[in-house]
């Protein structure tokens, strides 16, 4: 597989480096995986990416297509359709056309079957925080694939050879899948920041808030991953400790209370599964009233 990139952002650079590093380490053991190079409207970004991955700096989209049998459009989500519309469709016959969006399906490549090409969306459940180092962690990432069977099978083979977990999903659930990924990634940050905010109100510095709570946070996430949400649940909601929850609500701002109550109502659902004999009506009413 010869992979060329249109776009040179964090995800495109990181994946390209991951693929090129894999090729150097594993060449000859499975089918070849070659990063051909990068094209971007931001030429300096493409130049950096090409140097970073020891590949070519392409001067046009046409060059990417000619040099590659697989093209990854690694632009922001809002630009994927524009790039697709601008492609010379007569040149893409037999090629796999990819994007990396978690929210868009392969349907964004409208009419692609007419040109004899194969669409696929490839989404790593991974937060790309920078261009130049996170590729080292990509061997731990899980990927979802959605699109034409030929393209999905090809990328399943490649990603499994890299050692990644891969799961094909249906395009009909793409938006729900991406909402789940956003909650598990971005929305968790909002919950953590609310906790840190309350600790800062208690006199902790920003750094102390993170340091003092890190074992609590890390162990809780580890327990959920290892045992599931029901078994991992502890705390005043699980114990049906109404008085403690009243005290919590009495010292929070209105915004903090809203988040606490929304999350708390979900915790009641989980607690009922863990302790079906326990009555949570008082807790539920308290959280409903906020």
HUMOJO-V634249 format. One record per backbone hydrogen bond with DSSP energy under -0.5 kcal/mol. CO is the residue of the C=O (numbers start at 1). NH is the residue of the N-H. E is the energy in kcal/mol with one decimal. If there is no record, write none. Layout:
co->CO nh->NH e->E
co->CO nh->NH e->E
This chain:
co->1 nh->3 e->-0.6
co->1 nh->34 e->-2.9
co->2 nh->4 e->-0.5
co->2 nh->69 e->-1.4
co->2 nh->70 e->-2.2
co->3 nh->36 e->-2.5
co->3 nh->37 e->-0.7
co->4 nh->72 e->-3.0
co->5 nh->7 e->-0.6
co->5 nh->39 e->-1.9
co->6 nh->74 e->-1.9
co->9 nh->13 e->-2.5
co->10 nh->14 e->-2.4
co->11 nh->15 e->-2.7
co->12 nh->16 e->-2.2
co->13 nh->17 e->-2.3
co->14 nh->18 e->-2.3
co->15 nh->19 e->-2.9
co->16 nh->20 e->-2.6
co->17 nh->21 e->-2.6
co->18 nh->22 e->-2.1
co->19 nh->23 e->-2.1
co->20 nh->24 e->-1.8
co->21 nh->25 e->-2.0
co->22 nh->26 e->-2.9
co->23 nh->27 e->-1.4
co->26 nh->29 e->-2.3
co->26 nh->30 e->-0.7
co->30 nh->28 e->-0.6
co->34 nh->3 e->-3.5
co->34 nh->36 e->-0.7
co->36 nh->56 e->-2.2
co->37 nh->5 e->-2.7
co->38 nh->58 e->-3.0
co->39 nh->7 e->-3.0
co->41 nh->43 e->-1.2
co->42 nh->45 e->-0.8
co->42 nh->46 e->-1.8
co->43 nh->47 e->-2.5
co->44 nh->48 e->-2.4
co->45 nh->49 e->-2.4
co->46 nh->50 e->-2.5
co->47 nh->51 e->-2.2
co->48 nh->52 e->-2.6
co->49 nh->53 e->-1.9
co->50 nh->54 e->-0.5
co->50 nh->55 e->-2.9
co->51 nh->54 e->-0.6
co->56 nh->38 e->-2.3
co->56 nh->58 e->-0.7
co->60 nh->64 e->-1.2
co->61 nh->65 e->-2.2
co->62 nh->66 e->-2.5
co->63 nh->67 e->-2.0
co->64 nh->68 e->-1.0
co->65 nh->68 e->-0.5
co->69 nh->96 e->-2.3
co->70 nh->4 e->-2.6
co->70 nh->72 e->-0.5
co->71 nh->73 e->-0.6
co->71 nh->98 e->-3.2
co->72 nh->6 e->-2.6
co->72 nh->74 e->-1.1
co->73 nh->100 e->-0.9
co->74 nh->9 e->-0.7
co->76 nh->79 e->-1.9
co->76 nh->80 e->-0.7
co->77 nh->80 e->-1.2
co->77 nh->81 e->-0.5
co->79 nh->83 e->-2.4
co->80 nh->84 e->-2.5
co->81 nh->85 e->-2.7
co->82 nh->86 e->-1.4
co->83 nh->87 e->-0.9
co->84 nh->87 e->-0.9
co->87 nh->89 e->-1.2
co->88 nh->91 e->-2.0
co->89 nh->92 e->-1.0
co->92 nh->95 e->-2.3
co->95 nh->97 e->-0.6
co->95 nh->118 e->-2.7
co->96 nh->71 e->-2.8
co->96 nh->98 e->-0.5
co->97 nh->120 e->-1.8
co->98 nh->73 e->-3.0
co->99 nh->122 e->-3.0
co->105 nh->108 e->-1.4
co->106 nh->109 e->-1.8
co->108 nh->110 e->-1.7
co->109 nh->112 e->-1.6
co->111 nh->114 e->-1.4
co->112 nh->115 e->-1.5
co->112 nh->117 e->-1.4
co->113 nh->116 e->-1.3
co->116 nh->94 e->-3.2
co->118 nh->97 e->-2.5
co->119 nh->148 e->-2.6
co->120 nh->99 e->-1.3
co->121 nh->123 e->-0.5
co->121 nh->146 e->-1.6
co->122 nh->124 e->-0.5
co->123 nh->144 e->-2.4
co->124 nh->126 e->-2.1
co->126 nh->128 e->-0.7
co->127 nh->129 e->-1.2
co->133 nh->136 e->-1.8
co->134 nh->137 e->-2.1
co->135 nh->138 e->-1.2
co->137 nh->140 e->-2.0
co->138 nh->141 e->-1.2
co->141 nh->165 e->-0.6
co->142 nh->125 e->-3.1
co->143 nh->167 e->-2.1
co->144 nh->123 e->-2.6
co->145 nh->169 e->-2.9
co->146 nh->121 e->-3.2
co->148 nh->152 e->-2.8
co->149 nh->153 e->-2.8
co->150 nh->154 e->-1.9
co->151 nh->155 e->-2.3
co->152 nh->156 e->-2.5
co->153 nh->157 e->-2.2
co->154 nh->158 e->-1.8
co->155 nh->159 e->-2.8
co->156 nh->160 e->-2.5
co->157 nh->161 e->-1.8
co->158 nh->162 e->-1.5
co->159 nh->163 e->-0.6
co->159 nh->164 e->-2.5
co->160 nh->163 e->-0.7
co->165 nh->143 e->-2.8
co->167 nh->145 e->-1.5
co->170 nh->173 e->-1.7
co->171 nh->174 e->-1.3
co->173 nh->177 e->-2.9
co->174 nh->178 e->-2.4
co->175 nh->179 e->-2.2
co->176 nh->180 e->-2.1
co->177 nh->181 e->-2.2
co->178 nh->182 e->-2.4
co->179 nh->183 e->-2.3
co->180 nh->184 e->-2.5
co->181 nh->185 e->-1.3
co->182 nh->186 e->-0.9
co->182 nh->187 e->-2.1
co->183 nh->188 e->-0.9
co->185 nh->189 e->-0.9
co->186 nh->189 e->-0.7
co->186 nh->190 e->-1.1
co->187 nh->191 e->-1.8
co->188 nh->192 e->-2.7
co->189 nh->193 e->-2.7
co->190 nh->194 e->-1.7
co->191 nh->195 e->-1.7
co->192 nh->196 e->-2.7
co->193 nh->197 e->-2.5
co->194 nh->198 e->-1.8
co->195 nh->199 e->-1.9
co->196 nh->200 e->-2.5
co->197 nh->201 e->-1.8
co->198 nh->202 e->-0.9
co->199 nh->202 e->-0.5
co->199 nh->204 e->-2.1
co->200 nh->203 e->-1.5
co->205 nh->209 e->-2.5
co->206 nh->210 e->-1.5
co->207 nh->211 e->-2.8
co->208 nh->212 e->-3.0
co->209 nh->213 e->-0.9
co->210 nh->214 e->-0.7
co->211 nh->214 e->-0.8
co->213 nh->217 e->-2.5
co->214 nh->218 e->-3.0
co->215 nh->219 e->-2.6
co->216 nh->220 e->-1.7
co->217 nh->221 e->-2.3
co->218 nh->222 e->-2.5
co->219 nh->223 e->-2.7
co->220 nh->224 e->-2.2
co->221 nh->225 e->-2.4
co->222 nh->226 e->-2.7
co->223 nh->227 e->-3.2
co->223 nh->228 e->-0.6
co->224 nh->228 e->-2.0
co->228 nh->232 e->-1.8
co->229 nh->233 e->-1.1
co->230 nh->233 e->-0.6
co->235 nh->239 e->-1.9
co->236 nh->241 e->-3.0
co->237 nh->240 e->-1.4
co->240 nh->242 e->-1.4
co->241 nh->245 e->-1.7
co->242 nh->246 e->-2.4
co->243 nh->247 e->-2.1
co->244 nh->248 e->-2.4
co->245 nh->249 e->-2.5
co->246 nh->250 e->-1.7
co->247 nh->251 e->-0.7
co->248 nh->251 e->-1.2
co->249 nh->252 e->-0.9
co->253 nh->257 e->-2.6
co->254 nh->258 e->-2.0
co->255 nh->259 e->-1.8
co->256 nh->260 e->-2.6
co->257 nh->261 e->-2.8
co->258 nh->262 e->-2.4
co->259 nh->263 e->-2.5
co->260 nh->264 e->-2.5
co->261 nh->265 e->-2.4
co->262 nh->266 e->-1.2
co->263 nh->267 e->-2.1
co->264 nh->268 e->-2.0
co->265 nh->269 e->-1.4
co->266 nh->270 e->-1.8
co->267 nh->271 e->-3.0
co->268 nh->272 e->-2.4
co->269 nh->273 e->-0.9
co->270 nh->274 e->-1.6
co->271 nh->275 e->-3.3
co->275 nh->278 e->-2.0
co->278 nh->280 e->-0.6
co->280 nh->284 e->-2.7
co->281 nh->285 e->-2.6
co->282 nh->286 e->-2.2
co->283 nh->287 e->-2.5
co->284 nh->288 e->-2.3
co->285 nh->289 e->-2.0
co->286 nh->290 e->-1.4
